[in-house]
Amino acid sequence: MDFSYSDEQELLIESIKDFCERNLTEQSINEMYDDQAMSDDLIKEYLETGFGLMGIPEEQGGVPCDRVTLGILTEEFAHYSGCVTPFLNNTLAMCDMIDFGSPEQVEFCMNAYLETGKPIFSLGFSEPGAGSDNASMSSVTCMRDDGTYILNGQKTWVTQGEVFPYVLVVAKDEDPSPDNHAMSMWLVPRDSEGLTTAPLHKIGQQIMPFCEMYFDDVLLTEDMRVGKRGSGFLNLMKNFEMERCLIVAQCLGCAQAAMDDAAKYASERITFGRKISDYQLIQLKLTEMETALQNTRNLLYKTLWKMDCGESVRIDSALLKRYGAQQCTMVASEALQIYAGLGYTTETRLGRIWKDLRGHQIAGGTDEIMVYIAGRQLVKEYARRI
């Protein structure tokens, strides 16, 4: 096992550090959280520096790289910025379109992405009654006699849904019942007649606001379909494993930033004439925090390495998401505790980091759903070994 970075990965990390020091200061991050947006110029600079092209196929104008390197990119951006940025979501959205879209759709979306650094569409997947339970999705399209379709339903937690001009929607074909697993993806203009939105307010991850979307007899045409008819459910499942890995990479980077702050503060804060780092209870916290970081990092990069080798990571990605998201939130919580009263103010970034991380125990699949996914597969896996 080789845990060392390649020369290219070392250079990547240095470039990320430089980018964050120039563009993602605490003052600028707080302004972005207040504005609930990142400036167009900064998003474009991220693209032009090359970061926003990593993981995108060369034929689409991207910079191909392995999944381990994508994990490093995601982790280190969160580490050096200490916040959740839209960069990860933008890349994941573009990869979905490249994987499933027609050549014309891919060209249309890539042209917009290369011009602005932002995807032209948000992702409308979740519903109030069907988060991880995709079979209970009730949004549905029905074909009319003239060959067009009518879309009805509701989506929720649509990240930047009121920002981008299109939304990539998943809806059932013809029949909304739970027994119907035939779904399709559609690229729908946000200004379509019958499509309305309502903002939702998160407690964290403020740079990326999300909303609810309502579809009331929204007219669709066949050229708006993304991928094959009925394959939307399989498409949803295809990229979840990589998404979960990169979510944990983002968690890990933010948690590492919290650890950096806590360890430094512990070596400087004096109580009763001693640095608090001399107290065994503080040493215990730091020890458990570092153990959680190292375990999460090992799980993350082993899972990404297995993906690069073409191995199944269905169990690994679920275990990683379950463990990593929880443990990274714990690291931020303990870092806040080390700061004590100061940590509970807005004078430090720890409260922001904790709120951002807590959301990742839900996004991309809840802790409980990860147990459901991994648990069923573990029983089968161990039965095969007997």
Phi, psi and chi 1 to 4 in degrees:
 res  aa     phi    psi   chi1   chi2   chi3   chi4
   1 MET       -  128.2  -67.9  178.2  -73.2      -
   2 ASP  -114.6  112.0 -175.8   -1.9      -      -
   3 PHE   -97.2    5.0  -69.0   92.2      -      -
   4 SER   -80.3  153.2   61.2      -      -      -
   5 TYR   -83.5  148.7  -67.5  127.7      -      -
   6 SER   -74.3  167.3   66.8      -      -      -
   7 ASP   -58.8  -39.2  -68.8  -17.6      -      -
   8 GLU   -65.9  -38.9  -68.8   79.2    6.5      -
   9 GLN   -68.7  -36.9  -70.3  167.2  -18.4      -
  10 GLU   -61.5  -44.0  -67.4  -81.4    8.5      -
  11 LEU   -64.5  -37.9  -73.0  171.7      -      -
  12 LEU   -59.6  -46.2  173.1   64.1      -      -
  13 ILE   -62.7  -41.9  -66.6  170.0      -      -
  14 GLU   -63.5  -39.0  -74.8  -59.9  -45.0      -
  15 SER   -66.1  -39.8  -61.9      -      -      -
  16 ILE   -63.6  -45.5  -67.6  168.2      -      -
  17 LYS   -58.7  -44.6 -178.0  178.9 -179.6 -178.4
  18 ASP   -63.5  -44.2  177.1   67.4      -      -
  19 PHE   -60.0  -45.5 -177.3   95.8      -      -
  20 CYS   -69.0  -39.2  -68.9      -      -      -
  21 GLU   -63.8  -32.2  -72.6  176.4  -11.8      -
  22 ARG   -82.2  -35.8  -73.2 -173.4  -68.7  106.1
  23 ASN  -115.7  -19.9  -62.8  -64.4      -      -
  24 LEU  -122.7   60.2  -68.8  166.1      -      -
  25 THR   -75.3  164.2   62.6      -      -      -
  26 GLU   -58.8  -39.3  -89.4  -57.6  -72.7      -
  27 GLN   -62.4  -46.0  179.4  179.8  -16.0      -
  28 SER   -68.3  -36.5   66.5      -      -      -
  29 ILE   -64.5  -45.6  -68.9  169.3      -      -
  30 ASN   -60.7  -37.6  -71.4  -28.3      -      -
  31 GLU   -64.6  -40.8  -70.8  172.7   -4.3      -
  32 MET   -66.0  -37.6  -73.0 -173.6  -80.2      -
  33 TYR   -66.8  -38.3  -88.0   61.3      -      -
  34 ASP   -66.8  -40.1  -70.9  -18.6      -      -
  35 ASP   -80.1  -13.7  -64.2  -20.1      -      -
  36 GLN    55.3   41.9  -66.4 -163.8  -25.6      -
  37 ALA  -166.9  154.8      -      -      -      -
  38 MET  -107.3  143.5  178.8  175.4  -78.7      -
  39 SER   -63.6  146.8   73.2      -      -      -
  40 ASP   -60.8  -35.8  -68.5  -17.2      -      -
  41 ASP   -64.5  -39.6  -71.0  -17.0      -      -
  42 LEU   -69.5  -40.8 -178.1   53.6      -      -
  43 ILE   -63.1  -40.2  -67.5  173.5      -      -
  44 LYS   -66.6  -38.6 -174.4   65.6 -178.6  -64.6
  45 GLU   -65.0  -38.0 -176.6  176.4  -13.2      -
  46 TYR   -58.5  -41.8  178.0   84.3      -      -
  47 LEU   -66.7  -50.2  177.2   76.1      -      -
  48 GLU   -67.4  -25.9  -68.3  175.6  -17.1      -
  49 THR   -70.2  -18.8  -53.3      -      -      -
  50 GLY   108.4  -15.1      -      -      -      -
  51 PHE   -62.6  -40.9  -58.5  130.2      -      -
  52 GLY   -73.2   -6.7      -      -      -      -
  53 LEU  -100.9   -9.8  -62.6  173.8      -      -
  54 MET   -68.4  134.0  -68.0  179.3   63.5      -
  55 GLY    89.9   -7.5      -      -      -      -
  56 ILE   -94.5  135.9  -67.7  176.1      -      -
  57 PRO   -56.3  148.2  -24.5   33.8      -      -
  58 GLU   -61.5  -36.5 -171.9  172.8    8.8      -
  59 GLU   -66.9  -15.3   56.7  -92.5   27.2      -
  60 GLN   -99.1    9.1  -55.4  -59.3  -23.5      -
  61 GLY    89.9   12.4      -      -      -      -
  62 GLY   -94.7 -174.3      -      -      -      -
  63 VAL  -121.6   97.4  180.0      -      -      -
  64 PRO   -61.1  143.6  -19.1   31.7      -      -
  65 CYS  -157.2  164.3   65.3      -      -      -
  66 ASP   -77.5  169.6   58.3   23.3      -      -
  67 ARG   -71.6  -31.1  -68.1  174.3  177.1   85.1
  68 VAL   -59.4  -43.4  167.0      -      -      -
  69 THR   -66.3  -37.4  -59.5      -      -      -
  70 LEU   -62.3  -36.5  -79.6  179.5      -      -
  71 GLY   -63.7  -42.8      -      -      -      -
  72 ILE   -62.2  -45.2  -66.1  169.9      -      -
  73 LEU   -55.6  -48.1  172.0   72.7      -      -
  74 THR   -67.9  -46.2  -55.2      -      -      -
  75 GLU   -61.0  -48.2  177.9 -169.6   -9.1      -
  76 GLU   -71.7  -30.7  -66.1  -56.4  -26.8      -
  77 PHE   -64.7  -42.2 -106.5  100.2      -      -
  78 ALA   -67.6  -36.0      -      -      -      -
  79 HIS   -64.6  -51.9  175.4 -156.0      -      -
  80 TYR   -78.8  -18.3  -73.1  115.3      -      -
  81 SER   -96.3  -31.7   65.6      -      -      -
  82 GLY    69.0   30.3      -      -      -      -
  83 CYS  -153.9  167.6   72.0      -      -      -
  84 VAL   -94.5  117.0  172.2      -      -      -
  85 THR  -104.5  165.9   66.3      -      -      -
  86 PRO   -79.0   -3.3   28.1  -34.0      -      -
  87 PHE   -58.7  -44.5  -60.3  136.4      -      -
  88 LEU   -61.0  -47.3  167.7   60.5      -      -
  89 ASN   -61.3  -38.5  -61.4   62.2      -      -
  90 ASN   -62.5  -44.5  -66.6   -8.1      -      -
  91 THR   -65.5  -44.2  -60.2      -      -      -
  92 LEU   -61.6  -40.5  -71.2  172.7      -      -
  93 ALA   -62.7  -44.8      -      -      -      -
  94 MET   -65.1  -37.3  -68.0  -49.9  -56.0      -
  95 CYS   -65.0  -36.6  -71.9      -      -      -
  96 ASP   -60.3  -46.4  -79.5  -19.0      -      -
  97 MET   -66.1  -41.8 -179.9   55.5   65.1      -
  98 ILE   -63.2  -37.4  -69.8  168.2      -      -
  99 ASP   -70.9  -37.1  -78.1  -11.7      -      -
 100 PHE  -115.4  -18.9  -50.6  127.7      -      -
 101 GLY   -78.6  161.6      -      -      -      -
 102 SER   -72.5  163.0   67.7      -      -      -
 103 PRO   -54.7  -38.2  -28.2   35.8      -      -
 104 GLU   -68.2  -41.1  -66.0   77.0   17.4      -
 105 GLN   -67.1  -42.2  -69.9  167.2  -24.0      -
 106 VAL   -62.8  -44.6  171.7      -      -      -
 107 GLU   -62.4  -43.4 -178.6 -179.8    7.9      -
 108 PHE   -60.5  -47.0  171.3   66.5      -      -
 109 CYS   -73.2  -37.5  -67.3      -      -      -
 110 MET   -68.2  -38.1  -82.8  -57.6  -57.1      -
 111 ASN   -59.2  -43.0  -74.6  -17.6      -      -
 112 ALA   -67.1  -40.0      -      -      -      -
 113 TYR   -65.3  -43.7 -178.6   69.1      -      -
 114 LEU   -68.1  -23.2  -67.7  173.4      -      -
 115 GLU   -82.2  -35.1 -178.9  178.6  -14.6      -
 116 THR  -117.6  -22.7   64.4      -      -      -
 117 GLY    85.1    0.2      -      -      -      -
 118 LYS  -118.7  143.8  -63.7 -175.4  -70.8 -173.7
 119 PRO   -66.2  153.9   24.5  -32.2      -      -
 120 ILE   -86.8   -2.2 -158.2  169.6      -      -
 121 PHE  -138.3  152.0   58.5   90.9      -      -
 122 SER   -95.1  175.9   57.3      -      -      -
 123 LEU  -113.0  115.2  -58.4  176.7      -      -
 124 GLY  -105.3   84.7      -      -      -      -
 125 PHE  -111.4  -50.5  -65.6  166.7      -      -
 126 SER   -76.5  155.1  -64.8      -      -      -
 127 GLU  -133.6  158.1  -62.9 -173.8    4.6      -
 128 PRO   -56.6  -35.2  -26.1   34.5      -      -
 129 GLY  -104.2   10.5      -      -      -      -
 130 ALA  -153.0   75.6      -      -      -      -
 131 GLY   -80.1  -88.1      -      -      -      -
 132 SER   -78.7  -18.2  -61.6      -      -      -
 133 ASP   -87.3   77.6 -179.0   12.3      -      -
 134 ASN   -63.6  -27.8  -69.8  -66.3      -      -
 135 ALA   -64.7  -23.1      -      -      -      -
 136 SER   -88.7    6.9  -65.7      -      -      -
 137 MET   -56.5  136.7 -170.8 -179.6  -62.8      -
 138 SER  -116.4   -9.3   59.0      -      -      -
 139 SER   -60.7  137.1  -65.2      -      -      -
 140 VAL  -145.2  146.6   62.1      -      -      -
 141 THR  -113.8  139.8   58.5      -      -      -
 142 CYS  -126.7  133.0  -64.3      -      -      -
 143 MET   -78.2  140.0  179.4 -176.1  -81.3      -
 144 ARG  -100.5  171.0  -57.3 -164.4  -58.3  179.5
 145 ASP   -61.1  -27.7  -67.9  -19.4      -      -
 146 ASP   -87.3    5.7   62.8   -1.3      -      -
 147 GLY    89.3   -3.5      -      -      -      -
 148 THR   -87.7  176.1   61.2      -      -      -
 149 TYR  -130.7  155.3  -59.7   82.9      -      -
 150 ILE  -119.2  127.2  -67.6  -64.0      -      -
 151 LEU  -105.4  128.9  167.3   63.0      -      -
 152 ASN  -132.3  143.2  -75.5  -75.7      -      -
 153 GLY   149.0 -169.2      -      -      -      -
 154 GLN  -142.0  140.4  178.0 -178.0   -7.7      -
 155 LYS  -122.1  151.8  -63.7  -65.4  178.6 -179.5
 156 THR  -136.1  165.7 -168.0      -      -      -
 157 TRP    54.7   41.8  -50.5  -54.3      -      -
 158 VAL   -84.9  103.4 -176.0      -      -      -
 159 THR   -66.5  124.8  -59.7      -      -      -
 160 GLN    56.9   30.3  -58.6 -162.2   82.7      -
 161 GLY   -65.1  -25.6      -      -      -      -
 162 GLU   -94.9    7.3  -66.3 -177.7  -46.6      -
 163 VAL  -105.2  -47.8  176.1      -      -      -
 164 PHE   -85.1  149.9  -61.6  143.3      -      -
 165 PRO   -77.8  -11.1   24.8  -33.1      -      -
 166 TYR  -131.2  164.1  -70.5   81.0      -      -
 167 VAL  -135.7  135.6   56.3      -      -      -
 168 LEU   -91.6  107.8 -175.5   62.8      -      -
 169 VAL  -105.7  140.5  179.1      -      -      -
 170 VAL  -107.6  127.8  177.4      -      -      -
 171 ALA  -142.8  153.6      -      -      -      -
 172 LYS   -74.1  151.4  -70.1 -167.4  172.5 -178.7
 173 ASP   -89.0  113.7  -61.7  -31.6      -      -
 174 GLU    71.4  -45.1  -56.7  -62.1  -25.3      -
 175 ASP  -123.3  118.8  176.8   13.5      -      -
 176 PRO   -83.4    2.7   31.4  -34.7      -      -
 177 SER   -68.3  153.2   69.3      -      -      -
 178 PRO   -60.1  -23.5  -25.1   35.2      -      -
 179 ASP   -74.2  -16.8  -66.3  -26.1      -      -
 180 ASN   -90.1  115.2  178.6   24.7      -      -
 181 HIS  -103.5    7.4  -69.8  -95.6      -      -
 182 ALA   -84.1  111.5      -      -      -      -
 183 MET  -129.5  156.7  -53.6  174.9 -171.4      -
 184 SER  -132.7  157.2  -66.0      -      -      -
 185 MET  -101.3  144.5  -72.7 -177.6  171.5      -
 186 TRP  -137.6  138.0  -56.9   85.3      -      -
 187 LEU   -97.0  106.6 -172.6   62.4      -      -
 188 VAL  -113.3  126.8 -176.3      -      -      -
 189 PRO   -62.7  135.9  -20.6   32.5      -      -
 190 ARG   -68.3  -22.1 -173.1  163.9   52.7   86.3
 191 ASP   -89.5   14.2   61.2    0.6      -      -
 192 SER   -62.2  142.6  -61.9      -      -      -
 193 GLU   -62.6  131.6 -175.3  176.3   -7.4      -
 194 GLY    95.5   -7.1      -      -      -      -
 195 LEU  -101.0  120.5 -165.7  164.1      -      -
 196 THR  -129.8  161.2   56.2      -      -      -
 197 THR  -133.6  160.9   63.6      -      -      -
 198 ALA  -145.0  130.8      -      -      -      -
 199 PRO   -68.5  148.3   25.4  -33.4      -      -
 200 LEU  -117.5  151.2  -71.3  168.0      -      -
 201 HIS  -117.6  115.7  -56.1  -73.0      -      -
 202 LYS   -87.9  163.4  -65.3 -178.8  -73.5 -173.6
 203 ILE   -92.4  -12.7   64.0  172.4      -      -
 204 GLY  -143.9 -175.0      -      -      -      -
 205 GLN    51.3   49.9  -58.1 -175.8   16.8      -
 206 GLN   -71.9  -18.2  -66.2  -61.5  -42.5      -
 207 ILE   -64.2  -26.5  -65.4  179.2      -      -
 208 MET  -117.6   87.0  -59.7  174.9  -66.7      -
 209 PRO   -66.7  153.0   26.8  -35.0      -      -
 210 PHE  -130.4  172.4   61.1   16.0      -      -
 211 CYS  -150.0  173.4   70.5      -      -      -
 212 GLU   -99.3  150.1  -69.3 -171.3  -53.3      -
 213 MET  -127.4  139.3  -79.7 -167.0  175.8      -
 214 TYR  -122.3  132.9  -53.2   92.3      -      -
 215 PHE  -118.7  113.9  -55.5   89.2      -      -
 216 ASP  -121.7   95.5 -176.2   14.4      -      -
 217 ASP    55.4   48.6  -73.1  -18.8      -      -
 218 VAL   -77.5  128.0  174.6      -      -      -
 219 LEU   -80.5  129.1  178.5   64.6      -      -
 220 LEU  -123.3  150.6  -54.3  178.0      -      -
 221 THR  -120.1  161.5   53.8      -      -      -
 222 GLU   -59.0  -32.6 -173.2   62.7   36.6      -
 223 ASP   -70.6   -8.5   62.7  -33.5      -      -
 224 MET   -88.8   -9.3  -62.8  162.6   65.9      -
 225 ARG   -71.5  136.7 -170.4 -167.5  -59.6  -89.2
 226 VAL  -111.6  115.3  176.8      -      -      -
 227 GLY    85.6 -174.6      -      -      -      -
 228 LYS   -78.2  148.8  -63.5  178.9 -179.7  178.3
 229 ARG   -59.0  132.2  176.2 -175.6  172.8   89.7
 230 GLY    83.2   -3.2      -      -      -      -
 231 SER   -99.5    7.9   63.4      -      -      -
 232 GLY   -61.1  -36.7      -      -      -      -
 233 PHE   -65.0  -45.5 -177.6   79.6      -      -
 234 LEU   -64.6  -37.1  -65.7  176.6      -      -
 235 ASN   -62.5  -40.1  -68.5  -12.2      -      -
 236 LEU   -58.9  -43.8  -82.9  177.7      -      -
 237 MET   -69.9  -29.5  -62.2  -60.9  104.0      -
 238 LYS   -60.1  -42.8 -177.1  177.0 -175.5  -67.5
 239 ASN  -101.2    1.5  -76.4  -19.0      -      -
 240 PHE   -62.2  -38.3  -90.4  162.9      -      -
 241 GLU   -64.3  -43.0  -69.3  168.6   -6.6      -
 242 MET   -69.3  -39.0 -173.8   61.0 -173.8      -
 243 GLU   -59.3  -43.4  177.5 -171.4    2.8      -
 244 ARG   -65.1  -38.4  -73.2  164.2 -177.5  158.4
 245 CYS   -61.6  -44.6  -71.9      -      -      -
 246 LEU   -73.7  -30.0  -65.7 -175.9      -      -
 247 ILE   -61.7  -44.1  -75.0  174.6      -      -
 248 VAL   -66.9  -35.7  172.8      -      -      -
 249 ALA   -60.2  -40.9      -      -      -      -
 250 GLN   -66.5  -41.9 -166.0  171.2   66.8      -
 251 CYS   -57.6  -46.2  -71.4      -      -      -
 252 LEU   -61.7  -43.0 -179.0   58.8      -      -
 253 GLY   -63.2  -44.3      -      -      -      -
 254 CYS   -64.9  -41.2  -73.1      -      -      -
 255 ALA   -65.3  -36.3      -      -      -      -
 256 GLN   -64.8  -37.7 -174.4   64.9   64.5      -
 257 ALA   -61.8  -40.9      -      -      -      -
 258 ALA   -65.2  -39.7      -      -      -      -
 259 MET   -64.5  -42.5  178.1   67.7  176.1      -
 260 ASP   -55.1  -47.7  -66.6  -12.9      -      -
 261 ASP   -65.4  -44.6  -69.6   -1.3      -      -
 262 ALA   -66.1  -42.9      -      -      -      -
 263 ALA   -64.3  -40.8      -      -      -      -
 264 LYS   -65.3  -45.2 -176.7  174.9 -174.9  -66.9
 265 TYR   -63.5  -40.7 -177.5   76.8      -      -
 266 ALA   -62.7  -30.4      -      -      -      -
 267 SER   -83.0   -7.8   68.3      -      -      -
 268 GLU  -112.9  -30.2  -63.3  172.3  -13.6      -
 269 ARG   -73.4  126.8  170.7   67.2  167.4  143.4
 270 ILE  -108.4  127.9  -55.9  -64.1      -      -
 271 THR  -134.8  139.5   62.3      -      -      -
 272 PHE    51.2   34.9  -56.7  102.1      -      -
 273 GLY    79.9    8.6      -      -      -      -
 274 ARG  -133.9  150.9  -59.4  169.0   61.8 -171.8
 275 LYS   -65.9  140.1  -65.8 -178.0  -67.1 -174.6
 276 ILE   -67.2  -18.2   63.7  172.0      -      -
 277 SER   -67.3  -13.5   58.8      -      -      -
 278 ASP   -79.8  -15.7  -68.4  -21.6      -      -
 279 TYR   -83.7  136.4  -63.7  111.7      -      -
 280 GLN   -64.7  -32.3 -165.8  170.3   38.8      -
 281 LEU   -64.7  -37.7  -80.9  175.2      -      -
 282 ILE   -70.1  -39.7  -61.0  -61.2      -      -
 283 GLN   -60.7  -38.1  -65.7  170.0   -3.1      -
 284 LEU   -63.8  -44.0  175.7   61.2      -      -
 285 LYS   -59.8  -49.0  -70.9 -177.5 -175.9  -62.5
 286 LEU   -62.2  -38.2  -67.1  171.4      -      -
 287 THR   -64.1  -45.2  -61.3      -      -      -
 288 GLU   -68.4  -35.9  -69.0 -178.8  -22.6      -
 289 MET   -64.6  -45.6  -67.9  158.7   67.4      -
 290 GLU   -65.8  -38.2 -179.2   64.6   19.4      -
 291 THR   -61.0  -43.3  -59.3      -      -      -
 292 ALA   -63.4  -41.0      -      -      -      -
 293 LEU   -64.4  -46.3  -69.8  170.9      -      -
 294 GLN   -67.4  -40.6  -68.4 -159.0   25.8      -
 295 ASN   -64.2  -43.6  -76.8  -18.1      -      -
 296 THR   -62.6  -44.1  -60.2      -      -      -
 297 ARG   -61.8  -43.2 -171.4  169.1  -74.0  113.1
 298 ASN   -64.0  -43.4  -71.7  -22.7      -      -
 299 LEU   -63.3  -42.2  -82.5  171.1      -      -
 300 LEU   -61.3  -53.4  169.2   64.5      -      -
 301 TYR   -77.5  -23.3  -71.7  105.5      -      -
 302 LYS   -66.7  -42.4  178.6 -174.5  175.5 -176.1
 303 THR   -64.7  -44.2  -57.0      -      -      -
 304 LEU   -64.9  -39.1  -69.2  170.4      -      -
 305 TRP   -61.7  -42.3  172.2   79.8      -      -
 306 LYS   -63.2  -38.5  -72.1 -179.4   70.4  173.1
 307 MET   -62.9  -42.5  -68.3 -178.9   74.5      -
 308 ASP   -62.6  -28.9  -77.5  -29.9      -      -
 309 CYS   -87.2    1.2  -67.0      -      -      -
 310 GLY    80.6   15.1      -      -      -      -
 311 GLU   -89.7  153.8  -61.6 -177.6   30.3      -
 312 SER   -68.6  137.2  171.3      -      -      -
 313 VAL  -128.3   27.3  -65.2      -      -      -
 314 ARG   -60.4  -44.8 -173.2  172.6 -174.2 -175.8
 315 ILE   -73.2  -46.8  -65.8  174.5      -      -
 316 ASP   -58.1  -45.9  -54.9   73.1      -      -
 317 SER   -67.1  -34.7   61.1      -      -      -
 318 ALA   -70.5  -43.4      -      -      -      -
 319 LEU   -61.7  -42.0  -66.6  174.9      -      -
 320 LEU   -61.2  -48.6  167.9   67.5      -      -
 321 LYS   -62.9  -42.9  178.4   64.6  169.7   55.5
 322 ARG   -62.2  -48.3  168.6   69.4  155.8   79.3
 323 TYR   -77.4  -50.1  177.9   85.3      -      -
 324 GLY   -64.0  -45.6      -      -      -      -
 325 ALA   -63.2  -43.2      -      -      -      -
 326 GLN   -62.8  -48.8  -83.4 -168.8  -10.5      -
 327 GLN   -68.3  -35.7  -68.3  -60.0  -61.1      -
 328 CYS   -68.1  -37.3  -71.6      -      -      -
 329 THR   -62.7  -40.7  -55.7      -      -      -
 330 MET   -60.7  -42.2  178.7  -84.2  -67.8      -
 331 VAL   -59.3  -45.7  168.7      -      -      -
 332 ALA   -64.7  -38.8      -      -      -      -
 333 SER   -64.6  -42.7 -179.3      -      -      -
 334 GLU   -69.8  -34.6  -71.3  -69.6   68.9      -
 335 ALA   -62.2  -42.9      -      -      -      -
 336 LEU   -61.4  -39.1 -169.3  154.1      -      -
 337 GLN   -65.6  -37.2 -171.0   71.2   21.0      -
 338 ILE   -63.4  -37.3  -71.8  171.2      -      -
 339 TYR   -73.4  -17.5  -90.3   78.1      -      -
 340 ALA    57.2 -131.5      -      -      -      -
 341 GLY   -58.3  -36.5      -      -      -      -
 342 LEU   -63.4  -34.5 -178.8   60.1      -      -
 343 GLY   -66.6  -23.4      -      -      -      -
 344 TYR   -90.7   10.7 -159.4   60.9      -      -
 345 THR  -109.3  173.5   70.7      -      -      -
 346 THR   -88.3    9.7   55.7      -      -      -
 347 GLU   -75.0  -17.7  -62.7  -59.6  -48.9      -
 348 THR  -118.2  169.3   76.8      -      -      -
 349 ARG   -92.7    0.8   59.5 -178.9 -178.6  172.2
 350 LEU   -67.3  -37.2  -66.5  174.4      -      -
 351 GLY   -63.6  -40.8      -      -      -      -
 352 ARG   -63.7  -45.0 -176.8 -170.1   71.6 -133.9
 353 ILE   -61.6  -43.6  -70.3  174.6      -      -
 354 TRP   -61.5  -45.4 -177.9   88.2      -      -
 355 LYS   -63.9  -40.4  -72.7 -172.0  -69.9 -174.9
 356 ASP   -62.4  -44.3  -75.7   -4.1      -      -
 357 LEU   -68.8  -36.3  -75.0  173.3      -      -
 358 ARG   -60.2  -33.0 -172.8   60.0 -178.3   83.6
 359 GLY   -66.0  -25.7      -      -      -      -
 360 HIS   -77.0   -8.1  -80.1  -34.5      -      -
 361 GLN   -78.1   -3.8  -72.3 -174.1 -118.8      -
 362 ILE  -116.9  -48.7  -59.2  167.3      -      -
 363 ALA   -63.3  143.0      -      -      -      -
 364 GLY    74.7   10.7      -      -      -      -
 365 GLY   115.0  121.5      -      -      -      -
 366 THR   -67.1  163.2   64.2      -      -      -
 367 ASP   -53.0  -41.8  -66.4  -13.5      -      -
 368 GLU   -68.1  -38.7  -66.6   74.7   18.6      -
 369 ILE   -67.1  -33.5  -74.5  -65.0      -      -
 370 MET   -63.7  -36.3  -65.2  -56.5  102.0      -
 371 VAL   -64.3  -42.3  172.3      -      -      -
 372 TYR   -61.9  -43.7  176.6   66.4      -      -
 373 ILE   -67.9  -51.5  -67.7  171.1      -      -
 374 ALA   -68.6  -40.3      -      -      -      -
 375 GLY   -60.2  -46.1      -      -      -      -
 376 ARG   -62.4  -42.0  -68.9 -179.3  -55.8  160.2
 377 GLN   -71.8  -33.0  -64.3  -57.1  -46.5      -
 378 LEU   -64.9  -39.6  -75.7  168.3      -      -
 379 VAL   -59.9  -44.9  170.8      -      -      -
 380 LYS   -66.2  -42.7  -63.7  175.6 -177.0  177.8
 381 GLU   -62.3  -45.6  176.1   65.9   23.6      -
 382 TYR   -72.2  -28.8  -84.0   87.2      -      -
 383 ALA   -65.6  -33.8      -      -      -      -
 384 ARG   -69.9  -25.5  -77.7 -165.0  -69.6  -94.5
 385 ARG   -81.1  -15.8  -61.6 -179.4 -173.4 -178.1
 386 ILE   -78.8      -  -63.1  174.4      -      -
